[in-house]
């Protein structure tokens, strides 16, 4: 059974293909007649298109009736007319015309022309009269009652067309109530006449001024020929008839093929586009381009065969679509009422949403839903891309995409011919809804942005700035940076306040200790008579005084460094020799601390542009710091490395106590690794070292790993000034 059905379908398909091919060949056979007709139309094109030229004169002649009658009646002063309405086109057109105003008895009112010319204007005989004549008749109440156009250069059809055009123009003149208000030509007749020579001159002048007025044959000419239109309509009728009658032969019935079992709405839409939109002119345009040799480049040089093959394919598809639509719709006769329930998409949708859809309904809805979902996802992606435009980058690609989509939509609208206005209204409504949603989403995101800025303004620095802000996402990122910067600044300020408190506490403690000892031993010295003890007390006073002096000097040093008021004395310094000198001068402290220093220094001199005193103080503070806090009987590694743009000094030692301090704060003022303060010190050593390093454009970084303490110093290789510049700088410092 299935094999027989397939065989039947195969036979039917072959017959249909042969039939559609035959229809296409018949259309191709008519191309020679179309070409001959276009050639004849080309031959007549050289004639001057008087009707086209004269049709543009209607408005001027309509105004002229009122201007000429006002010239006779003098109802409005001509100077007022000129001042109010300016120079009129009729003044130029009238130079090519004979004209006169006659009363109801045929008497001349203007006496603008002689009696012979007036008689020619009044006569109804065409022989020997004007090539073009227009007669405007006004009733006794001033209304335009009739317009007649005749002339030896015009055919009756052209006369009728011009009369209709002139009447429409005259009605516009009356409606606008401009020139028509200057006078009321009651009970008169205004006649215009143009001789053959004047008409030819006017036509040539008009064409040279406004451009060619051509009746050149085009696709619409092709569409109007019997070779094209009659043949196409006849073949279309035969195709539809064949689609309806072919299933009568069961062996050739292909109407049950899947391609024809489509919902009613689909062939209806196809037929609408084929017959009710500008697409119906597409074949005529292709035929015109083919017969005129402009369809493909190289026509006339062997491309004709390809052009004809293309035309054959076009007609095969056109007739095939018509056959398919007719065959698909034929089922409504066979299925009757069942067609509207089984073959209409509308009913399937209704049943689906009512909950009583069949299996085929659900399959179709699933397919339709898949298409809708894919379309929605595509549109959602485009909308999301539009919402997330980053104006910091080039947006040409997105703008181009929008322009292309809009072009495609408008191109489709253009195919709707006189339905285009309705399609534009629908498109405008959709565009309005889209823009309203887009602007509403932008407003919502703008509100979120304002909420975030308000939170920042109110000081809520920990409030999260979250959410998708679309085009404002870059601003959101900047706000997060601002929030982070504000928070850092606030934390820094809080830290500074805490440091100030600790400064007062630590300074009080560190100054009070030696000061209390000085007061105590001074009091003891006053009452002590034993020379040995007095000498011992004086030694203690000297040590405590020196301790107090060091504390005060450190305070002054860090204060000047923090305020950037330290005077730097840059000079050529051999930093290798300088670090060796610091090591030798602190050799006793190193031995007392039971430490083994391992030096890895360059063997050559390393001349740097530094302040030798400040650099010495940096190195001394770090080495003394090591002697205080390093674990006894361990090794200390000091390494100096010369790099391309700087010199790096690394100092590493093992700490005697657990390293629990914050490495970011250890170089701040009065912060000590020895929190219990068991060792002597101001807590300013590393802070002073860091300040002096930064004053010389270097960096000091402290890091720890378990009990390993590491200090890394980097000095940039500053450009050493010439001898003259050094002398000049020295003079400026001396004068300061």
C-alpha distance (Angstrom), angle and dihedral (degrees) to the residues before:
residue distance angle dihedral
X1 . . .
X2 3.83 . .
X3 3.82 90.3 .
X4 3.79 90.6 51.9
X5 3.81 91.0 47.8
X6 3.80 92.0 50.4
X7 3.81 90.1 48.2
X8 3.81 89.6 50.6
X9 3.80 91.2 50.0
X10 3.79 90.2 48.3
X11 3.80 92.6 54.0
X12 3.78 91.8 46.3
X13 3.81 92.5 48.9
X14 3.83 90.9 51.1
X15 3.81 91.5 50.5
X16 3.82 91.6 48.4
X17 3.81 92.5 48.6
X18 3.82 90.9 50.2
X19 3.81 90.9 46.4
X20 3.83 94.1 49.6
X21 3.80 90.7 45.6
X22 3.82 89.6 52.5
X23 3.82 91.0 51.0
X24 3.80 90.2 49.8
X25 3.83 91.8 49.9
X26 3.81 90.6 50.6
X27 3.81 89.6 54.8
X28 3.80 90.0 49.4
X29 3.80 90.3 50.6
X30 3.82 89.6 60.5
X31 3.81 93.1 58.9
X32 3.82 92.2 88.6
X33 3.81 91.2 57.5
X34 3.81 90.9 46.8
X35 3.80 90.1 50.8
X36 3.80 91.9 50.3
X37 3.81 91.1 49.7
X38 3.81 91.5 50.5
X39 3.81 90.2 49.6
X40 3.80 90.3 54.0
X41 3.80 89.7 47.9
X42 3.81 88.8 51.9
X43 3.81 89.6 53.2
X44 3.80 93.0 55.0
X45 3.80 92.1 44.9
X46 3.83 92.2 84.4
X47 3.82 90.3 70.2
X48 3.79 114.2 99.3
X49 3.86 108.1 -104.0
X50 3.81 96.2 -128.3
X51 3.79 94.1 171.6
X52 3.82 91.7 56.2
X53 3.81 91.4 47.9
X54 3.81 95.9 45.4
X55 3.81 93.6 45.6
X56 3.81 88.5 69.0
X57 3.83 90.7 56.7
X58 3.82 95.9 67.6
X59 3.81 98.0 92.9
X60 3.82 92.4 46.6
X61 3.82 92.6 51.5
X62 3.79 91.0 46.5
X63 3.80 91.6 55.2
X64 3.81 90.2 42.6
X65 3.82 91.2 64.1
X66 3.81 90.7 63.7
X67 3.80 95.2 39.9
X68 3.82 92.4 51.2
X69 3.79 94.6 45.7
X70 3.83 90.0 48.1
X71 3.81 87.3 52.2
X72 3.84 87.2 58.2
X73 3.82 100.3 37.8
X74 3.81 97.6 33.7
X75 3.84 90.4 -147.7
X76 3.82 91.0 150.4
X77 3.78 123.9 31.6
X78 3.87 109.1 -108.2
X79 3.82 90.0 -133.1
X80 3.80 89.6 57.9
X81 3.81 90.5 49.8
X82 3.79 90.6 51.1
X83 3.82 92.8 46.3
X84 3.81 93.7 45.7
X85 3.80 102.3 39.7
X86 3.80 105.0 16.9
X87 3.78 126.6 -143.4
X88 3.83 110.5 -22.3
X89 3.81 127.5 -142.3
X90 3.81 88.4 -122.8
X91 3.81 89.4 71.6
X92 3.82 88.0 64.6
X93 3.81 96.4 39.5
X94 3.82 92.6 49.4
X95 3.82 90.5 66.1
X96 3.81 88.8 72.3
X97 3.84 94.1 45.9
X98 3.76 142.3 77.1
X99 3.80 107.4 -144.3
X100 3.77 140.3 172.0
X101 3.82 140.5 169.9
X102 3.83 115.1 -130.3
X103 3.78 129.2 -169.1
X104 3.80 123.5 -134.7
X105 3.82 90.9 -83.4
X106 3.81 93.8 51.5
X107 3.79 97.1 -104.3
X108 3.80 119.6 147.6
X109 3.81 112.1 -111.0
X110 3.79 99.7 -178.5
X111 3.79 98.1 32.5
X112 3.80 84.7 -150.9
X113 3.83 92.5 146.5
X114 3.77 135.9 34.0
X115 3.79 124.3 -94.0
X116 3.82 92.6 -100.4
X117 3.81 92.6 53.6
X118 3.80 90.7 43.2
X119 3.79 89.7 53.4
X120 3.80 90.4 50.7
X121 3.82 89.6 50.9
X122 3.84 91.2 50.2
X123 3.82 98.5 43.1
X124 3.79 121.2 102.8
X125 3.79 95.4 -156.5
X126 3.79 113.3 104.4
X127 3.80 97.4 -157.9
X128 3.75 110.4 100.9
X129 3.79 92.1 -2.3
X130 3.81 132.4 112.8
X131 3.80 126.0 -46.7
X132 3.82 86.4 -135.8
X133 3.79 129.2 18.0
X134 3.85 131.4 171.6
X135 3.83 122.9 -168.4
X136 3.83 119.4 -163.8
X137 3.84 113.6 -167.3
X138 3.83 120.9 -164.6
X139 3.82 123.7 -164.7
X140 3.78 124.4 -130.3
X141 3.83 91.1 -94.3
X142 3.84 91.2 56.8
X143 3.82 97.6 -103.8
X144 3.80 121.4 135.3
X145 3.79 103.4 -111.2
X146 3.81 103.9 174.0
X147 3.81 145.5 4.8
X148 3.81 122.1 -161.0
X149 3.80 125.5 -172.9
X150 3.81 125.0 -170.7
X151 3.79 140.4 143.6
X152 3.76 144.0 145.3
X153 3.83 92.1 -101.3
X154 3.81 93.8 56.5
X155 3.77 134.2 75.4
X156 3.82 120.7 -138.3
X157 3.81 89.7 -105.1
X158 3.81 91.2 52.3
X159 3.81 90.8 47.3
X160 3.79 90.2 53.5
X161 3.81 92.5 47.7
X162 3.81 92.1 49.6
X163 3.82 92.3 47.8
X164 3.82 89.7 54.6
X165 3.80 92.1 47.8
X166 3.82 94.1 45.9
X167 3.81 91.0 49.0
X168 3.79 91.1 52.5
X169 3.83 90.9 48.4
X170 3.82 92.2 48.0
X171 3.81 90.7 51.3
X172 3.81 88.8 53.0
X173 3.81 89.9 52.0
X174 3.81 90.5 52.7
X175 3.82 94.0 43.9
X176 3.79 94.7 52.2
X177 3.85 90.1 55.1
X178 3.76 93.2 -150.1
X179 3.80 115.2 112.9
X180 3.81 88.7 8.3
X181 3.83 89.5 68.2
X182 3.82 95.7 62.4
X183 3.81 94.8 73.4
X184 3.83 142.6 0.1
X185 3.82 111.1 -133.2
X186 3.82 96.9 -156.0
X187 3.83 120.0 179.7
X188 3.80 95.4 -3.8
X189 3.78 138.4 117.5
X190 3.80 122.8 -140.4
X191 3.80 115.0 -158.3
X192 3.80 127.1 -168.6
X193 3.78 123.1 -170.0
X194 3.80 133.6 -176.2
X195 3.80 124.2 -169.1
X196 3.79 120.9 -137.6
X197 3.80 92.7 -103.7
X198 3.83 92.2 47.0
X199 3.81 90.6 48.0
X200 3.79 91.7 51.3
X201 3.82 91.6 47.0
X202 3.82 91.3 47.7
X203 3.81 91.5 48.9
X204 3.80 93.0 49.9
X205 3.82 92.3 46.6
X206 3.80 91.1 47.3
X207 3.81 92.5 50.4
X208 3.80 93.6 46.3
X209 3.82 90.8 50.4
X210 3.81 102.4 39.2
X211 3.80 99.7 26.6
X212 3.76 134.5 -107.1
X213 3.80 116.4 -29.6
X214 3.77 99.8 -153.6
X215 3.77 135.4 -177.7
X216 3.80 91.3 -167.9
X217 3.82 112.0 162.8
X218 3.77 114.7 -105.9
X219 3.81 141.4 160.9
X220 3.81 90.5 -60.3
X221 3.79 88.3 54.9
X222 3.81 88.4 54.1
X223 3.80 90.8 48.3
X224 3.82 91.3 53.7
X225 3.83 96.2 51.5
X226 3.80 120.6 103.4
X227 3.80 88.3 -133.1
X228 3.79 89.7 63.8
X229 3.80 110.1 22.4
X230 3.80 99.6 39.6
X231 3.80 93.1 43.3
X232 3.81 92.2 47.3
X233 3.80 93.6 48.5
X234 3.80 92.2 46.5
X235 3.79 93.4 48.8
X236 3.81 90.4 45.0
X237 3.79 89.5 54.5
X238 3.82 90.8 48.3
X239 3.83 91.2 49.6
X240 3.81 92.4 51.6
X241 3.80 91.3 45.0
X242 3.80 91.0 49.8
X243 3.81 90.9 49.4
X244 3.80 89.8 53.2
X245 3.83 97.6 43.6
X246 3.81 102.2 35.5
X247 3.85 94.0 79.8
X248 3.84 88.2 60.3
X249 3.79 85.2 80.1
X250 3.78 99.6 65.0
X251 3.80 90.8 -159.0
X252 3.82 89.3 61.2
X253 3.80 97.8 37.8
X254 3.80 109.2 124.3
X255 3.80 97.2 157.6
X256 3.82 91.0 108.0
X257 3.78 93.3 60.6
X258 3.78 113.8 118.3
X259 3.81 92.5 -113.9
X260 3.82 89.9 64.4
X261 3.82 96.5 44.6
X262 3.79 94.3 84.3
X263 3.82 129.6 132.7
X264 3.81 116.2 -85.3
X265 3.81 92.1 -114.1
X266 3.82 95.7 62.7
X267 3.87 99.6 61.6
X268 3.80 88.0 39.2
X269 3.82 90.6 57.7
X270 3.82 91.1 45.7
X271 3.83 91.6 51.5
X272 3.78 90.3 46.9
X273 3.80 91.7 55.5
X274 3.81 91.8 44.1
X275 3.81 97.1 51.4
X276 3.81 108.8 16.4
X277 3.78 102.3 46.0
X278 3.78 136.0 58.6
X279 3.81 88.3 -93.8
X280 3.81 88.1 86.5
X281 3.82 87.9 71.4
X282 3.81 93.5 53.2
X283 3.84 95.3 86.8
X284 3.83 90.5 48.3
X285 3.78 90.6 52.8
X286 3.81 91.3 49.7
X287 3.81 91.2 47.9
X288 3.82 90.7 49.5
X289 3.82 91.2 50.0
X290 3.81 90.0 47.8
X291 3.82 98.2 50.8
X292 3.83 91.9 42.6
X293 3.81 91.5 50.2
X294 3.82 97.0 -118.7
X295 3.81 101.8 106.8
X296 3.82 96.0 93.0
X297 3.79 132.5 15.7
X298 3.78 111.3 -101.5
X299 3.81 95.9 32.8
X300 3.79 106.0 163.2
X301 3.78 91.7 34.0
X302 3.79 100.6 76.7
X303 3.85 100.3 -64.4
X304 3.83 93.1 105.8
X305 3.82 92.5 89.6
X306 3.82 91.7 54.7
X307 3.83 90.1 46.1
X308 3.80 91.7 52.0
X309 3.81 90.8 46.7
X310 3.79 88.3 53.2
X311 3.82 90.6 49.5
X312 3.81 90.6 48.5
X313 3.82 90.0 52.7
X314 3.83 90.3 47.6
X315 3.82 93.4 53.0
X316 3.80 91.9 42.5
X317 3.82 90.2 54.7
X318 3.84 92.8 43.5
X319 3.82 94.2 49.9
X320 3.80 89.8 39.6
X321 3.81 91.9 55.7
X322 3.80 90.1 48.9
X323 3.82 91.2 48.8
X324 3.82 91.0 47.0
X325 3.82 92.9 49.4
X326 3.82 93.4 47.0
X327 3.81 92.3 47.1
X328 3.81 91.5 47.6
X329 3.81 92.2 50.3
X330 3.84 92.3 44.0
X331 3.79 88.6 76.6
X332 3.81 89.7 74.1
X333 3.85 87.9 70.5
X334 3.80 93.9 48.8
X335 3.82 97.4 38.8
X336 3.83 95.9 36.3
X337 3.81 110.6 -180.0
X338 3.81 93.3 1.9
X339 3.81 88.9 63.8
X340 3.79 92.7 67.1
X341 3.78 92.7 50.0
X342 3.83 98.4 40.3
X343 3.81 104.4 30.3
X344 3.80 103.2 40.3
X345 3.74 121.6 90.0
X346 3.80 90.6 -152.6
X347 3.82 93.5 61.2
X348 3.80 91.8 45.7
X349 3.81 90.1 53.9
X350 3.82 91.2 47.6
X351 3.82 92.2 50.0
X352 3.79 91.3 45.9
X353 3.79 93.3 54.6
X354 3.81 91.7 42.8
X355 3.80 88.0 55.7
X356 3.82 97.3 -120.8
X357 3.81 99.7 97.5
X358 3.80 120.8 142.6
X359 3.80 125.2 -123.2
X360 3.81 91.3 -97.5
X361 3.81 89.2 49.4
X362 3.78 91.2 54.3
X363 3.82 92.3 46.6
X364 3.79 90.7 51.4
X365 3.79 91.8 45.6
X366 3.80 89.2 49.6
X367 3.81 90.8 52.8
X368 3.79 92.0 44.8
X369 3.78 89.7 45.9
X370 3.79 90.2 52.1
X371 3.79 90.8 53.2
X372 3.80 91.1 46.0
X373 3.81 91.7 47.9
X374 3.80 92.6 49.8
X375 3.79 90.1 47.5
X376 3.81 91.6 48.0
X377 3.81 91.1 48.6
X378 3.79 90.5 50.6
X379 3.80 92.3 48.1
X380 3.81 90.4 44.3
X381 3.81 90.4 53.5
X382 3.81 91.2 50.0
X383 3.81 91.1 46.1
X384 3.79 91.7 47.8
X385 3.81 90.2 49.2
X386 3.81 88.4 51.4
X387 3.81 89.8 49.0
X388 3.80 91.5 51.3
X389 3.78 100.7 46.5
X390 3.78 108.8 151.9
X391 3.80 105.3 -145.6
X392 3.81 90.2 -167.1
X393 3.78 88.5 70.9
X394 3.79 133.1 52.7
X395 3.80 109.8 -77.2
X396 3.82 95.8 -173.3
X397 3.79 93.1 114.1
X398 3.81 94.0 54.5
X399 3.82 92.3 43.7
X400 3.81 89.7 50.1
X401 3.81 90.4 49.6
X402 3.84 91.0 51.9
X403 3.81 91.5 48.0
X404 3.83 91.9 49.4
X405 3.81 92.9 48.8
X406 3.81 90.7 48.1
X407 3.81 90.1 47.8
X408 3.81 91.6 52.1
X409 3.81 91.4 49.9
X410 3.81 93.3 48.0
X411 3.83 90.7 45.4
X412 3.82 89.3 55.0
X413 3.82 89.8 47.4
X414 3.82 89.6 53.0
X415 3.80 89.4 60.6
X416 3.81 90.9 62.8
X417 3.83 92.5 77.4
X418 3.82 108.4 -166.5
X419 3.82 88.6 0.3
X420 3.79 86.4 63.0
X421 3.82 92.4 93.0
X422 3.80 90.7 57.0
X423 3.81 90.5 45.6
X424 3.81 90.4 50.3
X425 3.81 90.0 50.9
X426 3.81 90.3 51.9
X427 3.81 90.9 46.1
X428 3.81 91.1 48.0
X429 3.82 90.9 51.4
X430 3.82 91.3 49.0
X431 3.81 90.4 46.2
X432 3.82 90.1 49.7
X433 3.82 91.8 51.0
X434 3.80 90.6 46.8
X435 3.82 93.4 49.3
X436 3.81 91.2 45.0
X437 3.81 90.8 53.2
X438 3.81 91.0 44.3
X439 3.80 93.0 50.4
X440 3.83 91.0 44.3
X441 3.82 90.8 53.1
X442 3.81 90.3 47.5
X443 3.83 89.3 50.7
X444 3.82 91.5 50.6
X445 3.79 91.2 50.4
X446 3.80 89.7 46.2
X447 3.82 89.4 54.2
X448 3.83 90.0 52.9
X449 3.80 88.7 49.9
X450 3.83 91.2 51.1
X451 3.83 90.5 48.8
X452 3.80 89.5 54.3
X453 3.81 92.4 48.9
X454 3.82 90.5 47.2
X455 3.80 90.4 52.8
X456 3.79 89.6 52.0
X457 3.81 91.0 47.0
X458 3.82 90.3 52.1
X459 3.81 90.8 51.9
X460 3.81 98.9 -107.8
X461 3.79 93.9 144.0
X462 3.80 94.4 162.2
X463 3.83 94.5 52.9
X464 3.82 108.8 115.0
X465 3.82 117.2 -115.4
X466 3.78 100.1 -148.7
X467 3.79 140.7 144.2
X468 3.79 134.6 78.2
X469 3.80 108.0 -72.7
X470 3.80 96.9 178.3
X471 3.80 111.1 -154.0
X472 3.82 87.9 9.1
X473 3.82 93.4 61.1
X474 3.84 92.0 101.6
X475 3.83 88.3 53.7
X476 3.81 88.7 48.6
X477 3.80 89.2 54.1
X478 3.80 90.3 50.2
X479 3.83 90.4 48.5
X480 3.79 89.4 53.1
X481 3.79 88.6 52.6
X482 3.81 90.3 48.8
X483 3.81 90.2 47.7
X484 3.79 90.3 49.7
X485 3.81 91.0 46.8
X486 3.82 92.7 48.6
X487 3.80 90.8 47.3
X488 3.78 90.6 49.3
X489 3.80 90.6 48.4
X490 3.81 91.5 48.8
X491 3.80 91.6 46.8
X492 3.79 88.9 48.8
X493 3.79 90.7 50.3
X494 3.82 91.1 48.3
X495 3.78 88.8 48.3
X496 3.82 90.7 49.9
X497 3.78 90.3 50.6
X498 3.79 89.7 50.4
X499 3.80 90.1 47.5
X500 3.79 90.4 50.8
X501 3.80 89.9 53.0
X502 3.79 90.9 47.6
X503 3.81 89.0 45.7
X504 3.78 91.8 57.3
X505 3.81 91.6 44.4
X506 3.82 95.4 46.1
X507 3.79 95.2 41.8
X508 3.78 90.0 49.7
X509 3.79 91.1 50.1
X510 3.80 96.2 43.3
X511 3.81 93.9 45.6
X512 3.80 94.8 41.5
X513 3.83 94.2 54.8
X514 3.85 98.9 60.9
X515 3.82 91.1 32.3
X516 3.83 91.4 54.9
X517 3.81 89.8 48.3
X518 3.80 91.0 50.2
X519 3.81 92.1 50.6
X520 3.81 92.0 46.1
X521 3.81 96.1 48.4
X522 3.80 91.5 43.0
X523 3.81 89.0 56.0
X524 3.82 90.7 46.9
X525 3.79 90.8 48.8
X526 3.78 91.3 55.9
X527 3.83 92.6 59.8
X528 3.80 100.8 33.8
X529 3.82 118.5 101.4
X530 3.81 98.0 174.1
X531 3.82 107.2 102.0
X532 3.79 94.0 -152.0
X533 3.81 92.6 54.5
X534 3.81 91.9 42.5
X535 3.80 88.3 54.7
X536 3.83 90.1 48.8
X537 3.83 90.9 49.9
X538 3.80 91.4 50.0
X539 3.85 90.6 52.6
X540 3.81 90.3 52.1
X541 3.84 90.4 48.2
X542 3.80 89.8 51.0
X543 3.83 93.2 51.1
X544 3.80 93.3 46.8
X545 3.81 91.4 46.8
X546 3.78 90.9 51.4
X547 3.82 89.0 47.5
X548 3.81 89.6 51.6
X549 3.81 90.1 47.8
X550 3.83 91.7 52.6
X551 3.80 91.1 50.2
X552 3.79 92.9 50.2
X553 3.83 92.4 45.4
X554 3.81 90.6 50.5
X555 3.80 89.8 50.5
X556 3.80 90.9 52.6
X557 3.80 91.7 46.1
X558 3.83 95.2 51.7
X559 3.81 92.0 42.9
X560 3.82 91.6 53.6
X561 3.81 91.7 44.0
X562 3.81 92.0 50.3
X563 3.81 92.2 49.5
X564 3.84 91.4 46.2
X565 3.80 89.6 -125.3
X566 3.81 95.0 124.0
X567 3.78 113.2 121.8
X568 3.78 110.3 -132.2
X569 3.80 121.4 -150.4
X570 3.77 106.0 -160.4
X571 3.77 118.9 -165.2
X572 3.77 141.7 145.9
X573 3.80 107.6 -67.4
X574 3.81 129.2 -178.2
X575 3.79 96.1 -141.5
X576 3.82 92.4 -169.3
X577 3.79 91.4 58.1
X578 3.81 90.9 42.5
X579 3.81 94.7 56.3
X580 3.82 90.4 46.6
X581 3.82 89.0 52.8
X582 3.82 91.3 51.3
X583 3.80 89.6 51.0
X584 3.83 93.6 50.3
X585 3.81 94.3 47.5
X586 3.81 90.9 51.3
X587 3.80 94.8 42.0
X588 3.82 92.4 111.3
X589 3.80 92.5 54.5
X590 3.80 89.5 47.9
X591 3.80 92.1 52.8
X592 3.81 92.8 44.9
X593 3.82 88.7 53.3
X594 3.85 89.7 52.1
X595 3.81 92.5 -127.3
X596 3.80 129.5 150.1
X597 3.80 111.5 -142.6
X598 3.81 117.4 -153.8
X599 3.83 110.8 -160.8
X600 3.78 122.5 -161.2
X601 3.79 106.2 179.7
X602 3.82 134.5 154.6
X603 3.80 112.5 -91.2
X604 3.81 92.3 -138.8
X605 3.76 131.0 65.5
X606 3.80 115.8 -86.9
X607 3.79 110.1 -156.9
X608 3.83 114.4 -160.3
X609 3.82 132.7 175.0
X610 3.83 99.0 -117.7
X611 3.77 144.2 132.2
X612 3.82 99.8 -98.9
X613 3.82 95.5 -158.1
X614 3.81 94.6 49.4
X615 3.79 92.2 43.1
X616 3.82 90.3 50.5
X617 3.82 89.0 51.5
X618 3.84 90.7 50.9
X619 3.79 93.7 52.2
X620 3.82 92.8 41.7
X621 3.81 93.4 51.4
X622 3.80 91.7 51.0
X623 3.81 94.9 47.1
X624 3.84 92.3 45.1
X625 3.81 87.9 48.8
X626 3.82 88.6 54.9
X627 3.80 92.4 50.2
X628 3.81 90.2 52.6
X629 3.80 100.6 46.7
X630 3.83 107.3 22.9
X631 3.80 119.5 106.8
X632 3.85 110.1 -103.6
X633 3.79 118.7 -109.7
X634 3.84 93.0 25.5
X635 3.78 132.4 115.8
X636 3.80 125.1 -104.4
X637 3.81 118.7 -155.1
X638 3.79 119.9 -150.6
X639 3.80 115.3 180.0
X640 3.78 131.3 176.5
X641 3.83 120.7 -164.3
X642 3.78 127.4 -174.4
X643 3.80 113.5 -143.7
X644 3.80 132.5 -179.1
X645 3.81 97.6 -90.8
X646 3.79 104.1 12.8
X647 3.81 148.2 16.5
X648 3.79 119.5 -112.5
X649 3.83 123.4 -154.1
X650 3.80 119.4 -169.8
X651 3.85 125.3 -169.2
X652 3.83 119.3 -174.0
X653 3.79 130.3 178.1
X654 3.79 140.6 156.1
X655 3.80 113.1 -107.7
X656 3.82 120.0 -126.0
X657 3.81 91.3 -143.3
X658 3.78 133.2 38.5
X659 3.81 113.0 -78.2
X660 3.80 104.7 -127.2
X661 3.80 101.2 146.3
X662 3.80 126.9 107.5
X663 3.81 108.8 -99.9
X664 3.82 89.5 -149.7
X665 3.83 91.3 58.0
X666 3.81 101.2 37.1
X667 3.81 91.2 87.7
X668 3.81 92.3 52.1
X669 3.79 121.4 103.4
X670 3.82 117.7 -75.3
X671 3.82 93.7 -0.4
X672 3.79 111.8 134.5
X673 3.75 132.1 -174.3
X674 3.82 86.3 -143.3
X675 3.78 96.8 71.0
X676 3.84 92.3 176.0
X677 3.85 87.5 57.3
X678 3.82 93.5 -135.4
X679 3.79 90.7 148.0
X680 3.74 127.3 65.3
X681 3.78 115.9 -107.3
X682 3.75 143.4 109.4
X683 3.79 96.1 -120.2
X684 3.80 87.1 -122.7
X685 3.81 100.4 98.4
X686 3.79 98.5 94.7
X687 3.83 92.1 36.7
X688 3.81 90.6 54.8
X689 3.79 91.2 45.3
X690 3.80 91.6 51.2
X691 3.83 92.9 47.7
X692 3.82 92.6 49.6
X693 3.81 91.4 47.4
X694 3.83 91.9 51.1
X695 3.83 91.2 46.7
X696 3.81 85.5 60.4
X697 3.87 90.4 49.2
X698 3.79 92.6 -106.8
X699 3.79 134.0 119.9
X700 3.80 134.3 -121.9
X701 3.79 117.2 -161.1
X702 3.81 125.5 -177.3
X703 3.80 119.4 -159.0
X704 3.79 135.6 169.6
X705 3.77 136.2 -159.2
X706 3.80 114.7 -173.0
X707 3.83 101.9 -52.0
X708 3.81 94.5 -19.3
X709 3.82 113.3 111.9
X710 3.79 116.8 -162.0
X711 3.81 132.1 -175.0
X712 3.83 119.4 -169.2
X713 3.81 119.8 -167.2
X714 3.79 123.5 -173.0
X715 3.80 122.5 -169.3
X716 3.82 116.3 -172.1
X717 3.78 117.9 -134.0
X718 3.79 99.4 -110.2
X719 3.77 118.0 -160.2
X720 3.81 109.9 -97.8
X721 3.83 110.3 -129.5
X722 3.78 121.5 -126.9
X723 3.83 120.6 -98.4
X724 3.82 91.5 -99.3
X725 3.82 92.1 51.6
X726 3.82 91.2 47.8
X727 3.82 90.8 53.1
X728 3.80 90.7 47.8
X729 3.84 92.5 49.8
X730 3.80 90.9 48.0
X731 3.83 90.0 52.5
X732 3.80 92.4 49.9
X733 3.84 91.1 51.3
X734 3.81 91.8 48.1
X735 3.82 92.5 50.9
X736 3.78 90.0 47.2
